[in-house]
Amino acid sequence: MPNIKASKKAVKVIAKKTANNHELKMRVQNLIRNCDKAIAANNKEEAQSLLKDLQKYADKAVSKGFMKQNTVDREKSRLTQKVKNMK
């Protein structure tokens, strides 16, 4: 444990940032997973809304440096094609 006041504050700030970063990464992963499930269940409306949310949060994750741009582009492209090809 740190003894200096600034170090104690830094520990708290780092913990808060880590929690926020983890939440964003997990949100993106869960949106990808849920979108795949909606596509498998042939639920087009839900898949489209999840895809829209995924695009928003995935771009945010790229801007913060959590994910690479090519990875996000590939995931978005694949899911968009799957949603378009649904009956």
C-alpha positions in Angstrom: 0.0 0.0 0.0 1.2 3.5 -0.8 2.0 5.9 2.0 2.0 9.1 0.0 -1.3 10.9 -0.5 -0.9 11.3 -4.3 0.0 7.6 -4.6 -3.2 6.7 -2.7 -5.2 8.8 -5.0 -3.5 7.3 -8.1 -4.4 3.8 -6.9 -8.1 4.8 -6.7 -8.0 6.5 -10.2 -6.3 3.5 -11.8 -8.9 1.2 -10.3 -11.8 3.3 -11.6 -10.2 3.6 -15.1 -9.6 -0.2 -15.2 -13.2 -0.9 -14.3 -14.5 1.4 -17.0 -12.1 0.0 -19.6 -13.1 -3.6 -18.7 -16.8 -2.7 -19.0 -16.3 -1.3 -22.5 -14.4 -4.3 -23.7 -16.9 -6.7 -22.3 -19.8 -4.8 -23.7 -18.3 -5.1 -27.2 -17.7 -8.8 -26.8 -21.2 -9.4 -25.5 -22.7 -7.4 -28.3 -20.9 -9.6 -30.8 -22.0 -12.7 -29.1 -25.6 -11.6 -28.7 -25.8 -10.5 -32.3 -24.6 -13.9 -33.5 -27.3 -15.5 -31.3 -30.0 -13.3 -32.7 -28.8 -14.2 -36.2 -28.9 -17.9 -35.3 -32.4 -17.4 -33.9 -33.5 -15.6 -37.1 -34.5 -12.5 -35.3 -33.8 -9.7 -37.7 -35.0 -6.8 -35.8 -33.0 -7.6 -32.7 -29.9 -8.4 -34.8 -30.2 -5.0 -36.5 -30.5 -3.1 -33.2 -27.6 -5.1 -31.7 -25.5 -4.4 -34.8 -26.1 -0.7 -34.5 -25.0 -0.7 -30.8 -22.0 -2.8 -31.7 -20.8 -0.3 -34.3 -21.1 2.5 -31.8 -19.2 0.8 -29.0 -16.7 -0.9 -31.2 -15.6 2.4 -32.7 -15.3 3.8 -29.2 -13.1 0.9 -28.2 -10.9 1.5 -31.2 -10.6 5.2 -30.4 -9.5 4.3 -26.8 -7.0 1.7 -28.1 -8.6 -1.4 -26.7 -9.1 -3.1 -30.1 -7.4 -2.8 -33.4 -9.2 -1.0 -36.3 -8.9 -4.0 -38.7 -10.3 -6.4 -36.1 -13.3 -4.1 -35.5 -13.9 -3.5 -39.2 -13.7 -7.3 -39.9 -16.3 -8.1 -37.2 -18.6 -5.3 -38.3 -18.4 -6.4 -41.9 -19.1 -10.1 -41.2 -22.0 -9.4 -38.9 -23.5 -6.8 -41.4 -23.3 -9.4 -44.2 -25.0 -12.0 -42.0 -27.8 -9.6 -41.1 -28.3 -8.5 -44.7 -28.6 -12.2 -45.8 -31.2 -13.1 -43.3 -34.6 -13.9 -44.7 
